[in-house]
Amino acid sequence: MAGLSLSLSRPKLHTVLPPLVMGTATFNTQYVPNPFDLPAASLVKRALDLGITAFDTSPYYGPSEIILGNALAHPSVMSCHPRSSYFLITKAGRIAGNEFDYSPEWIRYSVCRSLERLHTEYLDLVYTHDVEFVSPAEVLAAVRELRRLRDEEGLLRYVGISGYPVKTLCELAEMILRETGEPLDAVLSYGHFTLQNTTLGLASNAMQRFGDAGVDVVLNASMLGMGLLTTRGANAGPMASWHPSPEGLRQACQDLVPVAVAADEKLEVVAIRWALDNWAVAGATRGSGYSRLPTDKRVGVSVMGVSNMAELEETYHVFNSVIEGLEPDSDDSELMGRRRWSRERRVKIQTVAEKMWAVLDTWRDYSWSSPGPGFVNTRKVTEIGVTPNDGVLTRRHKLKESVVQVNVQEVPESV
């Protein structure tokens, strides 16, 4: 049966998850005026052609799942890249800005809806989305339901949690291991390993705590601080109205632009290069072993957000350069030349980063409160667990029945 086959074919996540993931939060009005105008099919096909074979999305990201799903189902993509060739990641539990439902009923509905939107029979990894906004008991119930969907229905392969406060992520990972006896496959942290905020690694003990809690992979997302570390900054475009950072931090990050210019760089390039270069090493203990490095080496997993081809190409080439810099020496003079360049580039970017840290001053490693003061879940108690009557669950039930009948018919009589 589908559930059994997926359950039995689950190698450790770090052996199958690529070290670079394409995030599609940018397929959303929070980042672009009309995400349906994005060349999504071209972006997805180019990513796959380059070997970027993992995609991260969420039902909370507006139309992101729909746009990504349509792109993956586009004939130009399907003809070259079958479902088995890429890794699909989504989330469940966050409905809107201040609305959350972690009940088993909603988690199952959300997963089934994601399957339809993404045109797939299974999801590779599902996170509970932004865990700090609900109680630990709710997170535990949602994780248990995701594991049930994994083991009994075969709808997904790996289970994780995502959120902003690193301390909360550590505490929940520890609690889940303690309460269930099974560690999380993955933890997605965002905005906490950037030029501005390095709380996830370096001096903190977060990675040690995740390791002790048995977490297999810790992913680093939002290398640009959701737009903070860009030339235009968080006060430009759609981000200005929703970005949770205080005005002082926004201005401090804008003060980094002239530092980059003085070094003949762009702030975005420095930020992405620094994060990819350093997380590849700092995140290696909880990283991916699915790379061209020697089999005993792991690389920290990064999630990149792109909304145009230039961003995709630039980030890929930077990451490729990072990996080249980590590879062992060889007799190939051309390859060694590229590796020397990569290592020299890392030294330069680190020098620029240190100048930027001096400018950030007290804003370095600053984290805003999440949830913010006065947060109230707008999901009413009477609405918890109530799912739309839109046919999603009915269609999934019929599909499950047909899959079971087919599988039963295929079992040899001698079994």
ABEGO torsion letter per residue (X at the ends): XAAAAAAAABBBAAAABBABBBBAAABBAAABABAAABBAAAAAAAAAAAGBABBBBBAABEAAAAAAAAAAABAAAAAABBAAABBBBBBBGBABAABBBABAAAAAAAAAAAAAAAGBABBABBBBBGAAABBAAAAAAAAAAAAAAAAAAGABABBBBBEABAAAAAAAAAAAAAAAGBBBABBBBBGABBAABAAABEABAAAAAAAAAGBABBBBBGAAGGGABBAAEAABEAAAAABABBAAAAAAAAAAAAAAAAAGBBAAAAAAAAAAAAAAAAAAAABBABBABBAABBBBBBBBBBABAAAAAAAAAAAAAAAAAABBBBABAAAAAAAAAAAAAAAAAAAAAAAAAAAAEAABGBBBBOBBBGBBBABBAAABGBBBBAGAAAAAAAAAAAAAAAAAAABBAAX
